């Protein structure tokens, strides 16, 4: 995945990177360094980022817009704009936009790299 920002594009507005898809949530890389991914998840009404884990990477989520549920391990958090969630290494996690009309925007950092993505059933 190519990063939206880079060494020559070090500054931009998040609103210019936010992009929603009709049938599935959209993940966009904002920046990538040798040690970290910094992404935005655009989760439309009723969409979700399915349950998965990162065996070797921690993740920090910051909810910019919208509301829904964030599952981390055995816990479920009701999240809204302004909330932060820590996802430790190897913890199964997912994000659900439960609203039928409002969009959800979440930015997140993942480190260290590589950040493997493993689906959890």
HELIX and SHEET records of a PDB file:
HELIX    1   1 UNK A   14  UNK A   17  1                                   4    
SHEET    1   A 5 UNK A  26  UNK A  32  0                                        
SHEET    2   A 5 UNK A  37  UNK A  43 -1                                        
SHEET    3   A 5 UNK A 104  UNK A 111 -1                                        
SHEET    4   A 5 UNK A  58  UNK A  65 -1                                        
SHEET    5   A 5 UNK A  84  UNK A  87 -1                                        
SHEET    1   B 5 UNK A  75  UNK A  80  0                                        
SHEET    2   B 5 UNK A  67  UNK A  72 -1                                        
SHEET    3   B 5 UNK A  93  UNK A  96 -1                                        
SHEET    4   B 5 UNK A  48  UNK A  53 -1                                        
SHEET    5   B 5 UNK A 118  UNK A 119 -1                                        
END                                                                             
